[in-house]
Amino acid sequence: MYRIECTAEFDRWLNRVPNRPVRFSIIRRIRAIAREGHLLGDWKQVANGVFELRFRDEARHRVYLARRGYRLVLLLGGAGRIRGADAVRAAHLWRRWKKLHGNRIF
């Protein structure tokens, strides 16, 4: 079971998702991952320690996250076909998070 932490960037993105049912499906999947203890559904690793969860909705939403011990860190969200810049930004946020919280495993 994971403990969920969010960056401010992720919180802002999630609150701006206009389609309420899509927003709830994103939250539901993140909670399922936290409960089950492993990544579920369509996902891939995009950087060192950063994973991309892909959603099959109209806007093709994505959530970038990382795992550290028993923490699931939600870094950033995105939508659309262009995802390279989002993956780079998520990797930067992950490096920054590790710098602030240390490289230790919780």
C-alpha positions as CSV (number, residue, x, y, z in Angstrom):
1,M,0.0,0.0,0.0
2,Y,1.3,3.4,-1.0
3,R,0.9,6.8,0.7
4,I,0.0,9.4,-1.9
5,E,1.8,12.7,-2.2
6,C,1.1,15.4,-4.8
7,T,3.1,18.3,-6.1
8,A,1.5,21.7,-6.4
9,E,1.7,21.3,-10.2
10,F,-0.3,18.1,-10.2
11,D,-2.9,19.6,-7.9
12,R,-3.3,22.6,-10.2
13,W,-3.6,20.3,-13.3
14,L,-6.2,18.0,-11.7
15,N,-8.4,20.9,-10.6
16,R,-8.4,22.2,-14.2
17,V,-9.5,18.9,-15.8
18,P,-12.9,20.2,-17.0
19,N,-14.7,16.8,-17.4
20,R,-15.7,15.7,-13.9
21,P,-16.2,12.0,-14.7
22,V,-12.7,11.9,-16.2
23,R,-11.3,13.6,-13.2
24,F,-12.9,11.0,-10.9
25,S,-11.6,8.1,-13.1
26,I,-8.1,9.5,-12.7
27,I,-8.5,9.7,-8.9
28,R,-10.0,6.2,-8.8
29,R,-7.1,4.7,-10.7
30,I,-4.5,6.5,-8.5
31,R,-6.3,5.2,-5.4
32,A,-6.4,1.7,-6.8
33,I,-2.6,1.8,-7.5
34,A,-2.0,3.0,-3.9
35,R,-4.2,0.3,-2.5
36,E,-2.8,-2.6,-4.7
37,G,0.8,-1.6,-4.4
38,H,1.7,-1.8,-8.1
39,L,1.0,0.1,-11.3
40,L,-2.3,-0.9,-13.0
41,G,-3.5,-0.4,-16.5
42,D,-1.7,1.3,-19.4
43,W,1.7,2.7,-18.2
44,K,5.3,3.0,-19.1
45,Q,8.6,4.3,-17.7
46,V,9.5,7.6,-19.3
47,A,12.6,8.7,-17.3
48,N,14.7,7.4,-14.5
49,G,12.1,6.6,-11.8
50,V,9.3,8.5,-13.5
51,F,6.3,6.6,-14.9
52,E,3.5,7.8,-17.2
53,L,-0.1,6.5,-16.6
54,R,-2.1,6.7,-19.8
55,F,-5.9,7.1,-19.9
56,R,-8.0,6.2,-22.9
57,D,-10.4,9.2,-22.8
58,E,-11.0,11.7,-25.5
59,A,-8.3,14.1,-24.3
60,R,-5.8,11.3,-23.7
61,H,-4.9,12.4,-20.2
62,R,-1.7,11.3,-18.6
63,V,-0.4,11.3,-15.1
64,Y,3.4,11.3,-14.3
65,L,4.4,9.8,-11.0
66,A,7.3,8.3,-9.2
67,R,7.7,5.8,-6.3
68,R,9.9,6.1,-3.4
69,G,9.6,3.4,-0.8
70,Y,6.0,3.4,0.2
71,R,5.3,6.8,-1.2
72,L,3.6,7.4,-4.6
73,V,4.5,11.0,-5.7
74,L,2.1,12.5,-8.3
75,L,4.3,14.9,-10.2
76,L,2.4,16.3,-13.2
77,G,-0.5,15.7,-15.5
78,G,-1.0,16.3,-19.1
79,A,-3.3,15.7,-22.1
80,G,-3.0,15.5,-25.9
81,R,-0.5,13.8,-28.2
82,I,2.6,15.9,-27.3
83,R,4.0,14.3,-24.2
84,G,7.8,14.7,-24.6
85,A,7.9,18.1,-22.8
86,D,5.6,16.8,-20.0
87,A,7.9,13.8,-19.5
88,V,11.0,16.2,-19.3
89,R,9.1,18.4,-16.8
90,A,8.1,15.5,-14.7
91,A,11.7,14.2,-14.6
92,H,12.8,17.7,-13.4
93,L,10.1,17.8,-10.7
94,W,11.2,14.3,-9.5
95,R,14.8,15.4,-9.3
96,R,13.7,18.5,-7.3
97,W,11.5,16.4,-5.0
98,K,14.4,14.1,-4.2
99,K,16.6,17.0,-3.5
100,L,14.1,18.5,-1.1
101,H,13.2,15.2,0.6
102,G,16.6,13.4,0.3
103,N,17.3,10.3,-1.6
104,R,16.3,8.0,1.3
105,I,13.7,5.4,1.0
106,F,10.7,5.7,3.4
